[in-house]
Amino acid sequence: MAQVNGYFQISIRDNGTWMVLYPPKEGGKPVRFDMVDAYLTKWRIGYDKKVMSDTIGKMKDKTELRLTAEKVYPMNESSTVVLDANHTVAEITLFPPAEGGSLFTRDEIISELVRGGVKYGLVEDKLNELMKEREYCTPIILAKATPPIEGKNAKIIYHFNTDLTAKPKMLEDGSVDFHTLDTICPVRAGDLLAELEPAVQGRPGIDVCGKPIRPAKVNNLILRHANRIHLSEDGLKMYSDVSGHVSLVDDKVFVSDTYEVPADVDSSTGDVTCEGNVLVKGNVRTGFKIDAKGDVIVNGVVEGAEIRAGGQIILMRGIQGMSRGKLIADGNVISKFIESAEVVSKYGYVQSEAIMHSQVSAKTDVIVGGKKGFITGGSTRCSQMIEAKTVGSNMGTNTLLEVGVDPTVAEEFRRLEKQIPDLELEKESATQNIVLLAKKLKQGEQLPVDKLLLLKQSQKRVAEIEKQLEEIDQRLDELQGEMEMKENGMIRVSQTAYSGCKITISGAVYYVKTDIAHARFVKERGDVKVDAY
């Protein structure tokens, strides 16, 4: 026997109007009081609600209950129609007729659905079943929406490495393998760079009210590229026109030619400026500069030279900067060693096997590993993590390690702060000129043309300085907010943090007064906490 819900039926007798309550069968749901109440209220039949509630709560078998001594007119079969919130299904609940009442015809059930707002999606099979065998006090789905066919977003498949955060591989002996850097993406003329899978538009569905159900909007894409690249006729494939280096910047593909220096960058080459990448097979000598829009790779040693790159800087041997060397990159900086130099990675990380007496800053991490893995002297700053084997030295060398604040933000903050005294001094001087010259005019003195021009220029300059100071104050407040928001920096020292080190994490300061082994420094509740690592 199929599962049957409990239901009720009105019985009109000589002594009044009665309700017959039938229990569920085969695990069906019992009669609900709220359904009985709604039905009797609809037909305006008075009854004792407490008695009805108690009777429904206790009944186990068929139960008869007199509602009223009055005899009502026999009710026909009735229904309620309910649509779900999204109009994807419509349910009808049938209530049996009173003894002597009539049943719905097939067309009448359909009319009930239409009155309930249904215009589409009639489930014919279920309606036919219902006509053969009634189910009462049971919601039955008699209409279903046709769901939309969802489309497909466009997709671009790149055939080169678009993740420039990959770090060099560590060899078994602990050294860094600089010969297999996945961050460099060479390309040859004719190489396939990218393919576009076009978007597929979806098809709308129809809800039970006859209204369209729109599919989700799909995202369309195009293959965006710079020079030295062409697309296939259908615009779905992208090819390189030249051999060089490929990169993805703001969803746009670039191919840059590489300028190769066969030996040293020195007096024989002069300073090197390049729109693409630069490969130096020798050294970069003191006093010379390299300025590249792409990556700079140096197979030899960089001396007291300056290298600027719009991409990465990779030094296979390292930099011996003699306190004048600079490495400034938008991307990552990877160097065998860094000594007496300034190193800046604006948006990436710095990785080396040794940092000595240098000023190093990175957007994300500074990782010092390999056989040596030490940081001694100078300052090392980044926003996320500094990791090294040892920091400082057993000679107590002053060494600053700072995390939790974006170095570029901190540098801008310091630079703006330095501008304020000079601007205030200039404003004071110009104001004195204005006061002096205005006083002479007030006394009726005839000023020469050059003095009148000086008065006008001083007034204009004071207004400019005031506006500039206002902008600096506003920017300093923004930068201060950015610096105070950071709380998640970390410093990990796998061997020894020597005395003489100063640890700063998001503004909290900790001085290492005695050597600490295997330490992890984090900020907790406003202070620097030292854990075992």
Secondary structure, DSSP 8 states (H G I E B T S, - for coil): ---B--EEEEEEETTEEEEEEE--BTT-----HHHHHHHHHHTT----HHHHHHHHHH--S-EEEEEESS-------EEEEEE-TTSSEEEEEEE---TT-----HHHHHHHHHHTT--S-B-HHHHHHHHHS--BS--EEEEE-B--B--B--EEEESS---TT---EE-TTS-EETT--TT--EE-TT-EEEEEE--B--B-EE-TTS-EE-----------B-SSEEE-TTS-EEEESSSEEEEEETTEEEEE-EEEESS-BSTTT-SEEESSEEEESS-B-TT-EEEESS-EEESSEE-S-EEEESS-EEESSEEEEEEEEEEEESS-EEES-EEEEEEEESSS-EEESEEEEEEEEESSEEEE-TTT-EEEEEEEEESSEEEEEEES-TT---EEEEESS-HHHHHHHHHHHHHHHHHHHHHHHHHHHHHHHHHHHHTT----HHHHHHHHHHHHHHHHHHHHHHHHHHHHHHHHHHHHH----EEEEEEEE-TTEEEEETTEEEE--S-EEEEEEEEETTEEEEEE-
